[in-house]
Amino acid sequence: MYGLNFPYGIVVTPDKSTVYVTNYGNNTVSVINTTNNTAYATIPVGNYPYGVAVASNGSTVYVANFVDNTVSVINTSTNNITATVNTVLLQKLQNKHVNL
């Protein structure tokens, strides 16, 4: 998308040390240190990352990938993807041409 990130979703970890930002335009998540406001990691995720949430204990971030109908699961200790979850129900509904 024209080489732009289009930051869209944002979540702050419970300890307020880290911010995760979905970049809708380049299919990544930026990881920002709140102490110095510096992005220190970029995590590739699914197509068109949209929403983002963090577990209450701060150990996991969940990213909804709009086009893929998947959720990327990120371990916040390593900033690695630990799983990609298919949202099967939504895919089945779309295959049956049900309007949501």
Residue pairs with C-beta under 8 A, 6 or more apart in sequence:
1 24
1 25
1 26
2 25
3 25
3 26
4 25
4 26
5 23
5 24
5 25
5 26
5 28
5 30
6 23
6 24
6 25
6 26
7 21
7 22
7 23
7 24
7 30
8 21
8 22
8 23
8 24
8 49
8 50
9 21
9 22
9 49
9 50
9 51
9 52
9 63
9 64
10 19
10 20
10 21
10 22
10 52
11 19
11 20
11 52
11 53
11 54
11 61
12 18
12 19
12 34
12 54
13 19
13 20
13 54
13 58
13 76
14 54
14 56
14 57
14 58
15 58
16 34
17 33
17 34
17 35
18 31
18 32
18 33
18 34
18 76
19 31
19 32
19 34
20 29
20 30
20 31
20 32
20 52
20 54
20 61
20 63
20 74
21 29
21 30
21 32
21 52
22 29
22 45
22 49
22 50
22 51
22 52
22 63
23 29
23 30
23 49
24 48
24 49
24 50
24 66
27 44
27 45
27 46
27 47
27 48
27 49
27 65
28 42
28 43
28 44
28 45
28 49
29 42
29 43
29 45
29 49
29 52
29 61
29 63
29 72
29 74
30 39
30 41
30 42
30 43
31 39
31 40
31 41
31 42
31 43
31 79
32 38
32 39
32 40
33 39
33 40
41 79
43 72
43 74
43 79
43 80
43 81
44 81
45 63
45 65
45 72
45 74
45 81
46 63
46 65
46 67
46 68
46 70
46 72
46 84
47 65
47 66
47 67
47 68
48 65
48 66
48 67
48 68
49 63
49 64
49 65
49 66
49 72
50 63
50 64
50 65
50 66
51 63
51 64
52 61
52 62
52 63
52 64
53 61
53 62
54 60
54 61
54 62
54 76
55 61
55 62
58 76
59 75
59 76
59 77
60 73
60 74
60 75
60 76
60 82
61 73
61 74
61 76
62 71
62 72
62 73
62 74
63 71
63 72
63 74
64 71
65 71
65 72
69 86
69 87
69 90
69 91
69 94
70 84
70 85
70 86
70 87
71 84
71 85
71 87
72 81
72 83
72 84
73 81
73 82
73 83
73 84
73 85
74 80
74 81
74 82
75 82
90 100
93 100
